[in-house]
Amino acid sequence: MGQEGKYAYAVTRIRVLETRLLDRGKIDRMLDARDAASALRVLSETEYAEVMGELAEGERYEEILGAELKRVYQVVGSFSPDPDLIDLLRSRYDFQNIKVLLKAGHLGIDRDDLLVALGSIPPDRLKEMAAGDFVDLPPAYRQIVAEAQEEFKSTGDPQLIDLVIDRGMYDYLYTNARVDFLRGYFLRLIDLTNIKTAMRLKRSRAGVIRWAFLPHGSVDPRLLLEAVREPWDAFGPKFAATDYAAVVEEGLRQLEAKGTLTDYECLVDEYLLAYLRQAKYVAFGPEPILAYLLAKELEGRLVRLIMVGKINNLPKETIKERLCDVYA
Amino acid sequence: MEIKASPNRMQLLMLKRRLTMARRGHKLLKDKRDELMRRFMELIDRNRELRDEVFAQLNQVYQGFLVARGVMSPQMLEEAIMFPKERLALSAREENIMSVRVPRFEWQKEGEVGDIYPYGYAHTSAELDRAIEALSEVLPKMIELAALEKSAELMAEEIEKTRRRVNALEHVLIPRLEETIKFITMKLDETERATLTRLMKIKDMLQARGV
């Protein structure tokens, strides 16, 4: 089997799984549900049924989402010819867990309940490593952790733990994403996140933080810094020449109208989804697998949003506003 | 209902002294009650104002958290805020309002570095910023509100106590004293009349015998 044959089976499996993603009809039915319990009933008619079992109460949707994502990673991992790519996606959860462990370590508390079991390193193992000052971590991780520790020690600022690890993580993701498609995804994510960070820094008048921006972006960091320093009027035009001009412009318009960045976040999700959709036309290659996993994560976010809205009795329109397009 | 007292002049004098004392006490307590009431009203007004303000802001906080909660997984949200950047040193002392000891809170921020957000920007929702910012603004007000509410509670207690005392003096002790004084006065008058009559009778009898 050649390079193409290797993916033939996996992509076929993915195509089948893709049909089981929640489509607009299902999402709409969840939105129309009277309460959280009936929204979950809609969910139980989908592939989520497999992990739902006894967890049918409205408040336990988080467990369902966690279990479902775990299951999906397992299934995809079982037939994917690229285990290291899947591990790369999983590594994001490792970093998430590392942040929890670092902070809990400095606070001297136990927050194992915040560890997620989706990483490439099981939480228990990671915990053991944390007890041994992280010396057993893979070298690439260890360097990032060491840097975060050092920054925290010299300033005592917990924000730096997050900032340094986020930077390190995106550096790790970007440099290890050997598939152009995935690299392109991270690039767009980094750019759009940086622009969002610029908006947030500007809005909060917090001033510029040295570590706030993520590396490897295609948007010049100097441009971002200028955008933070100069008035709002100059913000949009700064990015007019980039690929994100439309997203930024619309996001800013909504920010001015409603005072929230929710719409921008939504536009970013939509933009990234549109990018992922390109994978639909790839017949042989890792792209559909990656796109499926990322779409599945986004789907989880949609379900969470609906459930949070339903439990808190938010009107349907309010929830809908924040819902983004579905991959299918 | 009257106070048990043997009807003699000594008792009468004592009771009269007690009555003046009770009246003076009554007047003083009444003044205290009125002043407490006035202060209490002021306190309540400010309390209500502050309460409305705090509630409006908290509403904003919760809205922000709700959106953040909808967009982020609970683990991520908790991780973001598990290690606060600032600490608040709170010290309490007492203040005297009309001999009611009310609490006063003083607080000081510690460990202020850069901005107030204890998390990174890559994986957090922008709505969280607003929630944290609003929360940071509302916290001092909440501390003040706590002091005010406790003060109002203590004042109310004191007012109630004072009012009971005023009522006890006004409706129980003073009428009783007055009644007893009246009783003793009448009794003494009666005795005096009896003595007078007896004397006159004796005088008559002596005159009749022709002494």
Interface residues (C-beta under 8 A of the other chain):
Chain A: E62 L65 Q96 K99 V100 K103 A104 H106 L107 R111 L114 L115 V116 T155 G156 D157 P158 Q159 I161 D162 L163 I165 D166 M169 Y170 T193 K196 T197 M199 R200 L201 R203 S204 A206 G207 I209 A212 L214 T260 L261 T262 Y264 E265 R301 R304 L305 V308 G309 N312 L314 R322
Chain B: L66 V67 R69 G70 V71 S73 P74 Q75 M76 E78 E79 A80 M82 F83 P84 K85 G111 V113 G114 D115 I116 Y117 P118 Y119 G120 Y121 A122 H123 S125 A126 E127 D129 R130 E133
